[in-house]
Amino acid sequence: MDTIMDIAQKYNLYVIEDAAQGVMSTYKGQALGSIGDYGCYSFHETKNYSMGEGGALLIKNEDMIEPAEIIREKGTNRSKFFRGQIDKYTWVNYGSSYLPSELNAAYLYAELECAEEINKDRLASWEKYYYGLSDLQERGYIELPVIPDGCQHNAHMFYIKAGCLAERTKLIKYLKDHEISTVFHYIPLHSSPAGIKFGRFSGKDIFTTKESERLVRLPMYFLMSNGIVCDIMTWNSMQYSYVITGEAEDNPSIMFRYYKNIDNIPDKYIYIDFGRDKILSCDNPTFQFNK
Ligand SMILES: Cc1ncc(COP(=O)(O)O)c(C=O)c1O
């Protein structure tokens, strides 16, 4: 954002910050959505804070609030009328009907009142995924997300990168067979029908397609950490092995892993206290957990 804001300042441009998924995230301590001249949040049902469909526009320059209200209210100054600033309202500019319904707004309001709690819970699930799956990254089976310096995320999503498209396809199928719904995210814009029609790829596509074919989003939702957190099977192409990571039912700080024939070790359960990186019990005494 620093670079974007510098360029905008240099060329006297406005920045509209698409922070659709960024509520409660920060960049260098500043809330996403509040850095540009305008910030946009989405409260679509897929977002951390939702009203089904809807969003918010953050406006830095107070002079721009009234024109935005007019556009939102079908081109009328009805908002001023409701505030008692004028005695009747009329059409003053172009606009459309961008108002949320009160019922949807009430639903969102309740979520925003618990925003800290929701954020904390999602971050806890995110961390559990990250530390629970980190040894698989160390073994070179998967890649985990990277959070750039100065950024605080809001656990909107947790993804892993499988080795290649074929591995990802099998992993998604395997998880689906075990009633765990995962998705990839997304088809790169330049290879979508509309992208082909209206856009072009700038430079050579070295990473975009390749990396997008490896990405799998794992389940992530509020209160996930209270149930089985991970139940994630990771597939190893060489040995057709799986790892299931979950949470011990009676003690949420202890996670279990079920290694199915991984590294030629027979099926077994291993109970690990991730807080202390300690194996609490293990069916197979020869297994060395490399944490
Ligand atoms: C980065 C980004 N911008 C915009 C949108 C669109 O948001 P909405 O559906 O609320 O218009 C999304 C939704 O997924 C998004 O992730």
The ligand as an SDF file (V2000), in Angstrom:
LIG
                    3D

 16 16  0  0  0  0  0  0  0  0999 V2000
  -11.1070   -8.6590   -3.2530 C   0  0  0  0  0  0  0  0  0  0  0  0
  -12.5870   -8.6600   -3.4890 C   0  0  0  0  0  0  0  0  0  0  0  0
  -13.1660   -7.5870   -4.0590 N   0  0  0  0  0  0  0  0  0  0  0  0
  -14.5060   -7.5480   -4.2610 C   0  0  0  0  0  0  0  0  0  0  0  0
  -15.3220   -8.5910   -3.9000 C   0  0  0  0  0  0  0  0  0  0  0  0
  -16.7930   -8.4850   -4.1730 C   0  0  0  0  0  0  0  0  0  0  0  0
  -17.5270   -8.2770   -3.0000 O   0  0  0  0  0  0  0  0  0  0  0  0
  -19.1210   -8.2040   -3.0700 P   0  0  0  0  0  0  0  0  0  0  0  0
  -19.6120   -9.5670   -3.4480 O   0  0  0  0  0  0  0  0  0  0  0  0
  -19.5940   -7.8100   -1.6930 O   0  0  0  0  0  0  0  0  0  0  0  0
  -19.4630   -7.1680   -4.0940 O   0  0  0  0  0  0  0  0  0  0  0  0
  -14.7680   -9.7060   -3.2930 C   0  0  0  0  0  0  0  0  0  0  0  0
  -15.6200  -10.8410   -2.9130 C   0  0  0  0  0  0  0  0  0  0  0  0
  -15.2360  -11.9720   -2.8920 O   0  0  0  0  0  0  0  0  0  0  0  0
  -13.3700   -9.7430   -3.0850 C   0  0  0  0  0  0  0  0  0  0  0  0
  -12.8010  -10.7910   -2.4880 O   0  0  0  0  0  0  0  0  0  0  0  0
  1  2  1  0
  2  3  1  0
  2 15  2  0
  3  4  2  0
  4  5  1  0
  5  6  1  0
  5 12  2  0
  6  7  1  0
  7  8  1  0
  8  9  2  0
  8 10  1  0
  8 11  1  0
 12 13  1  0
 12 15  1  0
 13 14  2  0
 15 16  1  0
M  END
$$$$
